[in-house]
Amino acid sequence: MATALERAGYLADPKIAQVVYLADRLEKPILAEGPAGVGKTALAVAIATAGGRRLVRLQCYEGLDEAKALYEWNYHKQLLRIQADEGRAWDTLEGDIFTRDFLLTRPLLEAISSDDPVVLLIDEVDRVEMETEALLLEVLDAFQITIPELGTMEARSRPIVVLTSNNTRELSEALKRRCLFLHITYPTAERERDILLARVPGLPERLATRIAEVVRSLRELPVRKAPSVSESIDWARTLLALGIEDVDAGVTADTINVLLKYQTDIDKALVTLGAPPG
């Protein structure tokens, strides 16, 4: 599994590779928790690429409801049909406008009804309210969705499901019970160097090592937002674009805004690293 993910551009440690393997064998969703930017979403993309599956993504946010997550009826199309059939009895017409022709599929229904194998990414599930979280349970339990007017629709091909969480709120026990838990944290300096070398073509190994060391030292500071792996990759690309071959205090001061996004964090980091003010 680790090799397949690496071919898809994701360097998985043994724990991540094992959970992905078990999720596939046991047909259980993965609940990936950890700080933002450590590669939780990228893992779902890599699983889809490695398995030749289509990625279906549900981006969660506060206020997400059933109509945006599951399905909704195409009211405009229904209205046009009613106007076209003016004069018909409602009992007859009702059976015509609540059919799949008038259904707008949203990510969860799209994943369930897909003819092709898919990876369903439910991203940042901790951002939705508890009521919306409950909507997911039927999908995660039996991979089916019940539409009152049409009945129960079961998955034609069971999707691999990855839920991500940044721990902004505690998820329900019911949701956790249905998933294999995977905690992803920041990589070691050695693994981050390898990630940089894999994700940034042309990056010298020595520069990758220095970037990983500096980023790791920044993460040990009590900053408001530690640099993520994706920001580490952005920094490597920045240094390459600027033709910089080594990282010193001056280079760090000039480009640290790629890694840190709060001025208080930048000031704290520059003082700690002994770099001149940026």
Accessible surface in RSA format (square Angstrom, percent):
REM  Atomic radii and reference values for relative SASA: ProtOr
REM  Chains: A
REM  Algorithm: Lee & Richards
REM  Probe-radius: 1.40
REM  Slices: 20
REM RES _ NUM      All-atoms   Total-Side   Main-Chain    Non-polar    All polar
REM                ABS   REL    ABS   REL    ABS   REL    ABS   REL    ABS   REL
RES MET A   1    84.87  43.9  38.94  25.8  45.92 109.3  35.54  30.2  49.32  65.3
RES ALA A   2    42.41  39.0  39.03  60.2   3.38   7.7  39.11  55.1   3.29   8.7
RES THR A   3    79.85  56.8  77.96  79.0   1.89   4.5  42.66  57.3  37.19  56.2
RES ALA A   4    36.28  33.4  31.30  48.3   4.98  11.3  33.63  47.4   2.65   7.0
RES LEU A   5     0.38   0.2   0.38   0.3   0.00   0.0   0.38   0.3   0.00   0.0
RES GLU A   6    99.99  57.4  90.20  68.2   9.79  23.3  17.83  34.5  82.16  67.1
RES ARG A   7   199.65  83.8 159.14  81.1  40.51  96.5  66.69  91.1 132.96  80.6
RES ALA A   8    26.49  24.4   0.69   1.1  25.79  58.7   5.81   8.2  20.68  54.8
RES GLY A   9    34.74  42.8   0.00   N/A  34.74  42.8  27.49  75.4   7.25  16.2
RES TYR A  10    18.53   8.7  16.83   9.6   1.71   4.4  17.13  12.9   1.40   1.7
RES LEU A  11    35.13  19.6  28.27  20.2   6.86  17.2  29.74  20.9   5.38  14.5
RES ALA A  12    18.41  16.9   0.00   0.0  18.41  41.9   0.07   0.1  18.33  48.6
RES ASP A  13    42.22  29.6  38.17  38.0   4.05   9.6  18.24  42.9  23.97  23.9
RES PRO A  14   116.77  85.1 106.09  96.7  10.69  38.8 112.52  92.9   4.25  26.4
RES LYS A  15   102.29  49.9  95.10  58.4   7.19  17.1  71.68  64.5  30.60  32.6
RES ILE A  16     2.41   1.4   2.41   1.8   0.00   0.0   2.41   1.7   0.00   0.0
RES ALA A  17    10.47   9.6   9.96  15.4   0.51   1.2  10.24  14.4   0.23   0.6
RES GLN A  18   109.59  61.3 103.47  75.6   6.12  14.6  22.43  47.7  87.16  66.1
RES VAL A  19    16.55  10.9  16.48  14.9   0.07   0.2  16.55  14.4   0.00   0.0
RES VAL A  20     4.12   2.7   3.41   3.1   0.71   1.7   3.41   3.0   0.71   1.9
RES TYR A  21    96.96  45.3  96.96  55.2   0.00   0.0  73.45  55.2  23.51  29.0
RES LEU A  22    63.45  35.3  63.45  45.4   0.00   0.0  63.45  44.6   0.00   0.0
RES ALA A  23     3.27   3.0   0.49   0.8   2.77   6.3   0.49   0.7   2.77   7.3
RES ASP A  24    64.90  45.5  54.05  53.8  10.85  25.7   4.40  10.4  60.50  60.3
RES ARG A  25   155.85  65.4 129.27  65.9  26.58  63.3  33.18  45.3 122.67  74.3
RES LEU A  26   104.09  58.0  82.40  58.9  21.70  54.5  87.16  61.2  16.93  45.6
RES GLU A  27    94.96  54.5  81.88  61.9  13.07  31.1  27.35  52.9  67.61  55.2
RES LYS A  28    70.02  34.2  65.74  40.3   4.28  10.2  37.12  33.4  32.91  35.1
RES PRO A  29     3.08   2.2   2.44   2.2   0.64   2.3   2.90   2.4   0.19   1.2
RES ILE A  30     0.09   0.1   0.09   0.1   0.00   0.0   0.09   0.1   0.00   0.0
RES LEU A  31     1.24   0.7   1.24   0.9   0.00   0.0   1.24   0.9   0.00   0.0
RES ALA A  32     0.00   0.0   0.00   0.0   0.00   0.0   0.00   0.0   0.00   0.0
RES GLU A  33    15.53   8.9  15.53  11.8   0.00   0.0   0.00   0.0  15.53  12.7
RES GLY A  34     0.43   0.5   0.00   N/A   0.43   0.5   0.43   1.2   0.00   0.0
RES PRO A  35    46.71  34.0  35.47  32.3  11.24  40.9  45.70  37.7   1.00   6.2
RES ALA A  36    54.17  49.8  44.17  68.2  10.01  22.8  45.56  64.2   8.61  22.8
RES GLY A  37    29.37  36.2   0.00   N/A  29.37  36.2  19.25  52.8  10.13  22.7
RES VAL A  38    10.14   6.7   0.00   0.0  10.14  24.4   0.00   0.0  10.14  27.5
RES GLY A  39    18.67  23.0   0.00   N/A  18.67  23.0  15.99  43.9   2.68   6.0
RES LYS A  40    10.70   5.2   8.53   5.2   2.17   5.2   4.47   4.0   6.23   6.6
RES THR A  41    41.16  29.3  39.22  39.8   1.94   4.6  26.38  35.4  14.79  22.4
RES ALA A  42    39.80  36.6  30.93  47.7   8.87  20.2  35.60  50.1   4.20  11.1
RES LEU A  43     0.00   0.0   0.00   0.0   0.00   0.0   0.00   0.0   0.00   0.0
RES ALA A  44     0.00   0.0   0.00   0.0   0.00   0.0   0.00   0.0   0.00   0.0
RES VAL A  45    66.24  43.6  66.14  59.9   0.11   0.3  66.14  57.5   0.11   0.3
RES ALA A  46     3.93   3.6   2.51   3.9   1.42   3.2   3.76   5.3   0.17   0.4
RES ILE A  47     8.70   4.9   6.62   4.9   2.08   5.0   7.35   5.3   1.34   3.6
RES ALA A  48     4.52   4.2   4.43   6.8   0.09   0.2   4.43   6.2   0.09   0.2
RES THR A  49    85.62  60.9  63.23  64.1  22.39  53.4  53.33  71.6  32.28  48.8
RES ALA A  50    42.64  39.2   5.75   8.9  36.89  83.9  13.35  18.8  29.29  77.6
RES GLY A  51    50.40  62.2   0.00   N/A  50.40  62.2  27.70  76.0  22.70  50.8
RES GLY A  52    69.38  85.6   0.00   N/A  69.38  85.6  39.17 107.5  30.21  67.7
RES ARG A  53    54.22  22.8  40.95  20.9  13.27  31.6   2.49   3.4  51.74  31.4
RES ARG A  54   104.91  44.0  93.31  47.6  11.60  27.6  67.37  92.1  37.54  22.8
RES LEU A  55    60.90  33.9  35.93  25.7  24.97  62.8  35.93  25.2  24.97  67.2
RES VAL A  56     6.50   4.3   3.46   3.1   3.04   7.3   6.50   5.7   0.00   0.0
RES ARG A  57   114.80  48.2  95.59  48.7  19.21  45.7  32.77  44.8  82.03  49.7
RES LEU A  58     6.01   3.3   5.80   4.1   0.21   0.5   6.01   4.2   0.00   0.0
RES GLN A  59    72.63  40.6  64.74  47.3   7.89  18.8  51.75 110.1  20.88  15.8
RES CYS A  60     2.40   1.8   1.12   1.2   1.29   3.0   0.00   0.0   2.40   2.6
RES TYR A  61    98.92  46.2  98.71  56.2   0.21   0.5  82.03  61.6  16.88  20.8
RES GLU A  62   139.83  80.3 118.97  90.0  20.87  49.7  34.41  66.6 105.42  86.1
RES GLY A  63    50.05  61.7   0.00   N/A  50.05  61.7  31.37  86.1  18.68  41.8
RES LEU A  64     6.13   3.4   3.90   2.8   2.22   5.6   3.90   2.7   2.22   6.0
RES ASP A  65    69.79  48.9  67.52  67.2   2.27   5.4  31.79  74.8  38.00  37.9
RES GLU A  66    73.68  42.3  71.81  54.3   1.87   4.5  20.97  40.6  52.71  43.0
RES ALA A  67    29.15  26.8  26.22  40.5   2.93   6.7  27.26  38.4   1.89   5.0
RES LYS A  68    98.23  47.9  92.81  56.9   5.41  12.9  61.38  55.3  36.84  39.2
RES ALA A  69     0.78   0.7   0.78   1.2   0.00   0.0   0.78   1.1   0.00   0.0
RES LEU A  70    12.91   7.2  12.91   9.2   0.00   0.0  12.91   9.1   0.00   0.0
RES TYR A  71    19.68   9.2  16.63   9.5   3.05   7.9   7.30   5.5  12.38  15.3
RES GLU A  72    35.44  20.3  31.55  23.9   3.89   9.3   9.01  17.4  26.43  21.6
RES TRP A  73    17.68   7.1  15.66   7.6   2.02   4.7  13.26   7.1   4.42   7.2
RES ASN A  74    36.65  25.3  35.50  34.3   1.16   2.8   1.87   4.5  34.79  33.6
RES TYR A  75   148.35  69.3 141.25  80.4   7.10  18.5 106.72  80.2  41.64  51.3
RES HIS A  76   129.04  70.5 121.60  84.5   7.44  19.0  90.06  92.8  38.97  45.4
RES LYS A  77    90.36  44.1  89.12  54.7   1.25   3.0  55.11  49.6  35.25  37.6
RES GLN A  78     9.52   5.3   9.52   7.0   0.00   0.0   3.64   7.7   5.89   4.5
RES LEU A  79    92.38  51.4  90.87  65.0   1.51   3.8  92.08  64.7   0.30   0.8
RES LEU A  80    93.21  51.9  88.84  63.6   4.37  11.0  89.24  62.7   3.97  10.7
RES ARG A  81    81.50  34.2  77.12  39.3   4.39  10.4  23.57  32.2  57.94  35.1
RES ILE A  82    57.87  32.9  57.37  42.7   0.50   1.2  57.37  41.3   0.50   1.4
RES GLN A  83   105.84  59.2  90.21  65.9  15.63  37.2  37.70  80.3  68.13  51.7
RES ALA A  84    82.15  75.5  41.19  63.6  40.96  93.2  53.23  75.0  28.92  76.6
RES ASP A  85    31.52  22.1  25.80  25.7   5.72  13.5   4.77  11.2  26.75  26.7
RES GLU A  86   156.31  89.7 124.89  94.5  31.42  74.8  47.53  91.9 108.79  88.8
RES GLY A  87    80.63  99.4   0.00   N/A  80.63  99.4  40.80 112.0  39.83  89.2
RES ARG A  88    96.20  40.4  74.08  37.8  22.12  52.7  46.13  63.0  50.07  30.3
RES ALA A  89    66.63  61.3  49.03  75.7  17.60  40.0  60.12  84.7   6.51  17.2
RES TRP A  90   129.49  52.0 120.35  58.3   9.14  21.5 105.70  56.4  23.79  38.6
RES ASP A  91   121.75  85.3 103.08 102.6  18.68  44.2  33.55  79.0  88.21  88.0
RES THR A  92    73.78  52.5  61.91  62.8  11.88  28.3  44.22  59.4  29.56  44.7
RES LEU A  93     6.94   3.9   6.94   5.0   0.00   0.0   6.94   4.9   0.00   0.0
RES GLU A  94    73.92  42.4  73.38  55.5   0.54   1.3  11.64  22.5  62.28  50.8
RES GLY A  95    51.80  63.9   0.00   N/A  51.80  63.9  37.82 103.8  13.98  31.3
RES ASP A  96    43.26  30.3  38.23  38.1   5.03  11.9   4.16   9.8  39.11  39.0
RES ILE A  97     4.29   2.4   4.29   3.2   0.00   0.0   4.29   3.1   0.00   0.0
RES PHE A  98    49.64  24.8  43.92  27.2   5.73  14.9  43.92  26.6   5.73  16.4
RES THR A  99    43.43  30.9  43.25  43.8   0.18   0.4  41.40  55.6   2.03   3.1
RES ARG A 100   107.86  45.3  93.64  47.7  14.22  33.8  56.50  77.2  51.36  31.1
RES ASP A 101   106.77  74.8  91.04  90.6  15.73  37.2  18.81  44.3  87.96  87.7
RES PHE A 102    10.05   5.0   9.67   6.0   0.38   1.0  10.05   6.1   0.00   0.0
RES LEU A 103    18.20  10.1   1.63   1.2  16.57  41.7   1.63   1.1  16.57  44.6
RES LEU A 104    64.63  36.0  62.77  44.9   1.86   4.7  64.63  45.4   0.00   0.0
RES THR A 105    57.89  41.2  41.24  41.8  16.65  39.7  18.21  24.5  39.68  60.0
RES ARG A 106    64.41  27.0  62.80  32.0   1.61   3.8  10.37  14.2  54.04  32.8
RES PRO A 107    27.48  20.0  27.48  25.0   0.00   0.0  27.48  22.7   0.00   0.0
RES LEU A 108     0.10   0.1   0.10   0.1   0.00   0.0   0.10   0.1   0.00   0.0
RES LEU A 109     0.00   0.0   0.00   0.0   0.00   0.0   0.00   0.0   0.00   0.0
RES GLU A 110    59.88  34.4  57.76  43.7   2.12   5.1  17.31  33.5  42.57  34.8
RES ALA A 111     0.37   0.3   0.00   0.0   0.37   0.8   0.00   0.0   0.37   1.0
RES ILE A 112     0.08   0.0   0.00   0.0   0.08   0.2   0.00   0.0   0.08   0.2
RES SER A 113    17.36  14.7   9.88  13.2   7.48  17.2   3.70   7.9  13.66  19.1
RES SER A 114    10.99   9.3   2.15   2.9   8.84  20.4   9.06  19.3   1.93   2.7
RES ASP A 115   106.63  74.7  79.69  79.3  26.93  63.7  29.92  70.4  76.71  76.5
RES ASP A 116    85.66  60.0  84.82  84.4   0.84   2.0  14.21  33.4  71.46  71.3
RES PRO A 117    58.33  42.5  57.11  52.1   1.21   4.4  57.11  47.2   1.21   7.5
RES VAL A 118     0.37   0.2   0.37   0.3   0.00   0.0   0.37   0.3   0.00   0.0
RES VAL A 119     0.00   0.0   0.00   0.0   0.00   0.0   0.00   0.0   0.00   0.0
RES LEU A 120     0.00   0.0   0.00   0.0   0.00   0.0   0.00   0.0   0.00   0.0
RES LEU A 121     0.03   0.0   0.03   0.0   0.00   0.0   0.03   0.0   0.00   0.0
RES ILE A 122     0.03   0.0   0.03   0.0   0.00   0.0   0.03   0.0   0.00   0.0
RES ASP A 123     3.18   2.2   3.18   3.2   0.00   0.0   0.00   0.0   3.18   3.2
RES GLU A 124    40.89  23.5  40.89  30.9   0.00   0.0   3.64   7.0  37.25  30.4
RES VAL A 125     0.00   0.0   0.00   0.0   0.00   0.0   0.00   0.0   0.00   0.0
RES ASP A 126     3.68   2.6   0.43   0.4   3.25   7.7   0.00   0.0   3.68   3.7
RES ARG A 127   113.79  47.8 100.15  51.1  13.63  32.5  20.46  28.0  93.33  56.6
RES VAL A 128     3.14   2.1   1.37   1.2   1.76   4.2   1.85   1.6   1.29   3.5
RES GLU A 129    64.28  36.9  57.67  43.6   6.61  15.7  50.17  97.0  14.11  11.5
RES MET A 130    98.97  51.3  92.47  61.2   6.50  15.5  87.76  74.6  11.21  14.8
RES GLU A 131   134.40  77.2 121.38  91.8  13.01  31.0  75.14 145.3  59.25  48.4
RES THR A 132    14.82  10.5  13.23  13.4   1.58   3.8   4.59   6.2  10.22  15.5
RES GLU A 133     2.48   1.4   2.48   1.9   0.00   0.0   2.25   4.3   0.24   0.2
RES ALA A 134    55.44  51.0  43.16  66.6  12.27  27.9  44.96  63.3  10.48  27.8
RES LEU A 135    51.27  28.6  42.26  30.2   9.01  22.7  46.80  32.9   4.47  12.0
RES LEU A 136     5.42   3.0   5.42   3.9   0.00   0.0   5.42   3.8   0.00   0.0
RES LEU A 137    37.35  20.8  37.34  26.7   0.01   0.0  37.35  26.2   0.00   0.0
RES GLU A 138    65.49  37.6  58.32  44.1   7.17  17.1  34.51  66.8  30.98  25.3
RES VAL A 139     1.03   0.7   1.03   0.9   0.00   0.0   1.03   0.9   0.00   0.0
RES LEU A 140     6.84   3.8   0.02   0.0   6.82  17.1   0.02   0.0   6.82  18.4
RES ASP A 141    79.61  55.8  55.55  55.3  24.06  56.9  16.20  38.1  63.41  63.2
RES ALA A 142    50.10  46.1  33.67  52.0  16.43  37.4  38.62  54.4  11.49  30.4
RES PHE A 143     5.16   2.6   4.84   3.0   0.33   0.8   4.84   2.9   0.33   0.9
RES GLN A 144    42.86  24.0  42.86  31.3   0.00   0.0   0.00   0.0  42.86  32.5
RES ILE A 145     3.42   1.9   3.42   2.5   0.00   0.0   3.42   2.5   0.00   0.0
RES THR A 146    64.37  45.8  50.16  50.9  14.21  33.9  43.49  58.4  20.88  31.6
RES ILE A 147     0.00   0.0   0.00   0.0   0.00   0.0   0.00   0.0   0.00   0.0
RES PRO A 148   110.66  80.6  75.69  69.0  34.97 127.1  83.81  69.2  26.85 166.9
RES GLU A 149    85.11  48.9  50.20  38.0  34.91  83.1  29.97  58.0  55.14  45.0
RES LEU A 150    61.27  34.1  25.34  18.1  35.93  90.3  31.56  22.2  29.72  80.0
RES GLY A 151    32.27  39.8   0.00   N/A  32.27  39.8  30.67  84.2   1.60   3.6
RES THR A 152    70.86  50.4  39.13  39.7  31.72  75.6  19.61  26.3  51.25  77.5
RES MET A 153    28.02  14.5  22.59  14.9   5.44  12.9  27.74  23.6   0.28   0.4
RES GLU A 154   120.43  69.1 104.88  79.3  15.54  37.0  28.01  54.2  92.41  75.5
RES ALA A 155    26.38  24.3   3.73   5.8  22.65  51.5   3.73   5.3  22.65  60.0
RES ARG A 156   140.81  59.1 100.21  51.1  40.60  96.7  45.24  61.8  95.57  57.9
RES SER A 157    30.84  26.1  23.92  31.9   6.93  16.0  16.27  34.6  14.58  20.4
RES ARG A 158    91.34  38.4  76.44  39.0  14.90  35.5  23.84  32.6  67.50  40.9
RES PRO A 159     6.71   4.9   0.00   0.0   6.71  24.4   0.00   0.0   6.71  41.7
RES ILE A 160    23.81  13.6  19.89  14.8   3.92   9.5  23.81  17.1   0.00   0.0
RES VAL A 161     1.53   1.0   0.11   0.1   1.42   3.4   0.11   0.1   1.42   3.9
RES VAL A 162     0.00   0.0   0.00   0.0   0.00   0.0   0.00   0.0   0.00   0.0
RES LEU A 163     0.00   0.0   0.00   0.0   0.00   0.0   0.00   0.0   0.00   0.0
RES THR A 164     1.39   1.0   1.39   1.4   0.00   0.0   0.35   0.5   1.04   1.6
RES SER A 165     0.20   0.2   0.10   0.1   0.11   0.2   0.11   0.2   0.10   0.1
RES ASN A 166    33.59  23.2  18.09  17.5  15.49  37.3   7.13  17.2  26.45  25.6
RES ASN A 167    81.78  56.4  57.32  55.4  24.46  58.9  24.01  57.8  57.77  55.8
RES THR A 168    85.25  60.6  47.87  48.5  37.38  89.1  52.98  71.2  32.27  48.8
RES ARG A 169    64.39  27.0  50.66  25.8  13.74  32.7  61.22  83.7   3.18   1.9
RES GLU A 170   126.73  72.8 107.43  81.3  19.30  46.0  59.88 115.8  66.86  54.6
RES LEU A 171     4.81   2.7   0.08   0.1   4.73  11.9   0.20   0.1   4.61  12.4
RES SER A 172    24.58  20.8  16.65  22.2   7.92  18.2  22.32  47.5   2.25   3.2
RES GLU A 173   125.27  71.9 120.37  91.1   4.90  11.7  59.58 115.2  65.69  53.6
RES ALA A 174    27.23  25.0  24.65  38.0   2.58   5.9  24.65  34.7   2.58   6.8
RES LEU A 175     0.00   0.0   0.00   0.0   0.00   0.0   0.00   0.0   0.00   0.0
RES LYS A 176    62.26  30.4  53.15  32.6   9.11  21.7  28.26  25.4  34.00  36.2
RES ARG A 177   160.58  67.4 137.68  70.2  22.90  54.5  78.43 107.2  82.15  49.8
RES ARG A 178    44.87  18.8  40.71  20.8   4.16   9.9  15.25  20.8  29.62  18.0
RES CYS A 179    13.23  10.0   0.53   0.6  12.70  29.8   0.53   1.3  12.70  13.7
RES LEU A 180    37.86  21.1  35.68  25.5   2.18   5.5  37.86  26.6   0.00   0.0
RES PHE A 181   114.84  57.5  92.86  57.5  21.98  57.2  93.07  56.4  21.77  62.3
RES LEU A 182     1.80   1.0   0.32   0.2   1.48   3.7   1.80   1.3   0.00   0.0
RES HIS A 183    74.74  40.8  71.77  49.9   2.97   7.6  50.82  52.4  23.92  27.8
RES ILE A 184     5.38   3.1   3.25   2.4   2.12   5.1   5.38   3.9   0.00   0.0
RES THR A 185    71.68  51.0  65.85  66.8   5.83  13.9  45.84  61.6  25.84  39.1
RES TYR A 186    54.54  25.5  42.55  24.2  11.99  31.2  33.25  25.0  21.29  26.2
RES PRO A 187     6.69   4.9   1.48   1.4   5.20  18.9   5.89   4.9   0.80   4.9
RES THR A 188    76.28  54.3  74.33  75.4   1.95   4.6  68.40  91.9   7.88  11.9
RES ALA A 189    17.97  16.5  15.55  24.0   2.42   5.5  16.33  23.0   1.64   4.3
RES GLU A 190   106.86  61.3 104.89  79.4   1.97   4.7  51.76 100.1  55.09  45.0
RES ARG A 191    47.89  20.1  45.28  23.1   2.60   6.2  32.01  43.7  15.88   9.6
RES GLU A 192     0.63   0.4   0.63   0.5   0.00   0.0   0.06   0.1   0.57   0.5
RES ARG A 193    60.53  25.4  60.53  30.9   0.00   0.0   1.46   2.0  59.06  35.8
RES ASP A 194    57.02  39.9  53.51  53.3   3.51   8.3  14.33  33.7  42.69  42.6
RES ILE A 195    18.84  10.7  18.71  13.9   0.13   0.3  18.84  13.6   0.00   0.0
RES LEU A 196     0.15   0.1   0.15   0.1   0.00   0.0   0.15   0.1   0.00   0.0
RES LEU A 197    61.21  34.1  43.09  30.8  18.12  45.5  43.34  30.4  17.87  48.1
RES ALA A 198    59.64  54.8  21.34  32.9  38.30  87.1  32.97  46.4  26.67  70.7
RES ARG A 199    91.89  38.6  84.52  43.1   7.38  17.6  12.57  17.2  79.33  48.1
RES VAL A 200     3.50   2.3   2.83   2.6   0.67   1.6   2.83   2.5   0.67   1.8
RES PRO A 201   114.79  83.7  94.28  85.9  20.51  74.6 103.12  85.1  11.67  72.6
RES GLY A 202    69.48  85.7   0.00   N/A  69.48  85.7  41.64 114.3  27.84  62.3
RES LEU A 203    11.51   6.4   0.01   0.0  11.50  28.9   0.13   0.1  11.38  30.6
RES PRO A 204    65.24  47.5  53.66  48.9  11.58  42.1  65.24  53.9   0.00   0.0
RES GLU A 205   107.14  61.5  99.55  75.3   7.58  18.1  28.70  55.5  78.44  64.0
RES ARG A 206   155.40  65.2 146.60  74.7   8.79  20.9  72.67  99.3  82.73  50.1
RES LEU A 207     1.25   0.7   0.52   0.4   0.74   1.9   0.89   0.6   0.36   1.0
RES ALA A 208     0.00   0.0   0.00   0.0   0.00   0.0   0.00   0.0   0.00   0.0
RES THR A 209    44.92  31.9  44.60  45.2   0.33   0.8  38.99  52.4   5.93   9.0
RES ARG A 210    77.08  32.4  77.08  39.3   0.00   0.0  26.69  36.5  50.39  30.5
RES ILE A 211     0.00   0.0   0.00   0.0   0.00   0.0   0.00   0.0   0.00   0.0
RES ALA A 212     0.93   0.9   0.90   1.4   0.03   0.1   0.90   1.3   0.03   0.1
RES GLU A 213    80.52  46.2  71.71  54.2   8.81  21.0  32.12  62.1  48.40  39.5
RES VAL A 214    12.60   8.3  10.39   9.4   2.21   5.3  12.60  10.9   0.00   0.0
RES VAL A 215     0.00   0.0   0.00   0.0   0.00   0.0   0.00   0.0   0.00   0.0
RES ARG A 216   101.63  42.7 101.61  51.8   0.02   0.0  18.93  25.9  82.69  50.1
RES SER A 217    38.64  32.7  33.52  44.7   5.12  11.8  34.08  72.6   4.56   6.4
RES LEU A 218     0.00   0.0   0.00   0.0   0.00   0.0   0.00   0.0   0.00   0.0
RES ARG A 219    33.71  14.2  11.97   6.1  21.74  51.8  11.45  15.7  22.26  13.5
RES GLU A 220   129.44  74.3  94.32  71.4  35.13  83.6  45.83  88.6  83.62  68.3
RES LEU A 221    29.33  16.3  21.50  15.4   7.82  19.7  21.65  15.2   7.67  20.6
RES PRO A 222   106.26  77.4  82.28  75.0  23.98  87.2  96.58  79.7   9.68  60.2
RES VAL A 223    23.31  15.3   1.30   1.2  22.01  53.0   1.90   1.7  21.40  58.1
RES ARG A 224   173.15  72.7 134.34  68.5  38.82  92.4  49.20  67.2 123.96  75.1
RES LYS A 225    69.83  34.1  65.59  40.2   4.24  10.1  66.76  60.1   3.07   3.3
RES ALA A 226    20.99  19.3  13.05  20.1   7.95  18.1  13.05  18.4   7.95  21.0
RES PRO A 227     0.00   0.0   0.00   0.0   0.00   0.0   0.00   0.0   0.00   0.0
RES SER A 228     4.23   3.6   4.23   5.6   0.00   0.0   2.02   4.3   2.21   3.1
RES VAL A 229    12.98   8.5  12.98  11.8   0.00   0.0  12.98  11.3   0.00   0.0
RES SER A 230    60.49  51.1  57.78  77.1   2.72   6.3  44.45  94.6  16.05  22.5
RES GLU A 231    15.13   8.7  15.13  11.4   0.00   0.0   6.83  13.2   8.30   6.8
RES SER A 232     0.00   0.0   0.00   0.0   0.00   0.0   0.00   0.0   0.00   0.0
RES ILE A 233     7.73   4.4   7.73   5.8   0.00   0.0   7.73   5.6   0.00   0.0
RES ASP A 234    63.77  44.7  61.44  61.2   2.32   5.5  12.30  29.0  51.46  51.3
RES TRP A 235     0.00   0.0   0.00   0.0   0.00   0.0   0.00   0.0   0.00   0.0
RES ALA A 236     0.00   0.0   0.00   0.0   0.00   0.0   0.00   0.0   0.00   0.0
RES ARG A 237   112.65  47.3 107.82  55.0   4.82  11.5  43.55  59.5  69.10  41.9
RES THR A 238    35.86  25.5  30.20  30.6   5.65  13.5  22.28  29.9  13.58  20.5
RES LEU A 239     0.00   0.0   0.00   0.0   0.00   0.0   0.00   0.0   0.00   0.0
RES LEU A 240    61.02  34.0  45.59  32.6  15.42  38.8  45.98  32.3  15.04  40.5
RES ALA A 241    89.68  82.5  46.30  71.4  43.38  98.7  59.07  83.2  30.61  81.1
RES LEU A 242   109.38  60.9  79.33  56.8  30.06  75.6  84.39  59.3  25.00  67.3
RES GLY A 243    58.55  72.2   0.00   N/A  58.55  72.2  35.66  97.9  22.89  51.3
RES ILE A 244    39.07  22.2  31.83  23.7   7.24  17.4  35.87  25.8   3.20   8.7
RES GLU A 245   141.41  81.2 130.00  98.4  11.40  27.2  44.45  86.0  96.95  79.2
RES ASP A 246    58.89  41.3  53.46  53.2   5.43  12.8  24.05  56.6  34.84  34.7
RES VAL A 247     4.94   3.2   0.43   0.4   4.51  10.9   0.43   0.4   4.51  12.2
RES ASP A 248    85.45  59.9  77.70  77.3   7.75  18.3  40.22  94.7  45.23  45.1
RES ALA A 249    41.36  38.0  30.32  46.8  11.03  25.1  35.25  49.6   6.11  16.2
RES GLY A 250    31.04  38.3   0.00   N/A  31.04  38.3  26.39  72.4   4.65  10.4
RES VAL A 251    24.09  15.9  21.96  19.9   2.13   5.1  22.97  20.0   1.12   3.0
RES THR A 252     5.25   3.7   5.25   5.3   0.00   0.0   0.56   0.8   4.69   7.1
RES ALA A 253     6.36   5.8   1.70   2.6   4.66  10.6   1.70   2.4   4.66  12.3
RES ASP A 254   115.38  80.8  87.23  86.8  28.15  66.6  25.54  60.1  89.85  89.6
RES THR A 255     8.08   5.7   6.73   6.8   1.35   3.2   8.08  10.8   0.00   0.0
RES ILE A 256     3.24   1.8   3.19   2.4   0.04   0.1   3.19   2.3   0.04   0.1
RES ASN A 257    90.99  62.7  84.72  81.9   6.27  15.1  27.78  66.9  63.21  61.1
RES VAL A 258    31.74  20.9  26.69  24.2   5.05  12.2  31.41  27.3   0.33   0.9
RES LEU A 259     0.56   0.3   0.00   0.0   0.56   1.4   0.00   0.0   0.56   1.5
RES LEU A 260     1.42   0.8   0.00   0.0   1.42   3.6   0.29   0.2   1.13   3.0
RES LYS A 261   109.52  53.4  78.29  48.0  31.24  74.4  56.65  51.0  52.87  56.3
RES TYR A 262    75.94  35.5  72.73  41.4   3.21   8.3  36.81  27.7  39.13  48.2
RES GLN A 263   116.26  65.0 106.47  77.8   9.79  23.3  57.69 122.8  58.58  44.4
RES THR A 264    93.98  66.8  88.28  89.5   5.70  13.6  82.21 110.4  11.77  17.8
RES ASP A 265     2.18   1.5   2.18   2.2   0.00   0.0   0.00   0.0   2.18   2.2
RES ILE A 266    19.42  11.0  19.42  14.5   0.00   0.0  19.42  14.0   0.00   0.0
RES ASP A 267    72.25  50.6  69.17  68.8   3.08   7.3  30.18  71.0  42.07  42.0
RES LYS A 268    84.65  41.3  77.02  47.3   7.63  18.2  52.97  47.7  31.68  33.7
RES ALA A 269     0.00   0.0   0.00   0.0   0.00   0.0   0.00   0.0   0.00   0.0
RES LEU A 270     7.18   4.0   7.05   5.0   0.13   0.3   7.07   5.0   0.11   0.3
RES VAL A 271   123.63  81.4 103.88  94.0  19.75  47.6 110.11  95.7  13.52  36.7
RES THR A 272    79.75  56.7  48.33  49.0  31.42  74.9  42.44  57.0  37.31  56.4
RES LEU A 273    58.96  32.8  31.94  22.9  27.01  67.9  36.99  26.0  21.97  59.1
RES GLY A 274    61.63  76.0   0.00   N/A  61.63  76.0  36.06  99.0  25.57  57.3
RES ALA A 275    11.55  10.6   0.00   0.0  11.55  26.3   0.52   0.7  11.03  29.2
RES PRO A 276    70.25  51.2  62.59  57.1   7.65  27.8  69.71  57.6   0.53   3.3
RES PRO A 277   125.29  91.3 104.41  95.2  20.87  75.9 106.78  88.2  18.50 115.0
RES GLY A 278    79.42  97.9   0.00   N/A  79.42  97.9  40.42 110.9  39.00  87.3
END  Absolute sums over single chains surface
CHAIN  1 A    13749.3      10880.3       2869.0       7500.7       6248.6
END  Absolute sums over all chains
TOTAL         13749.3      10880.3       2869.0       7500.7       6248.6
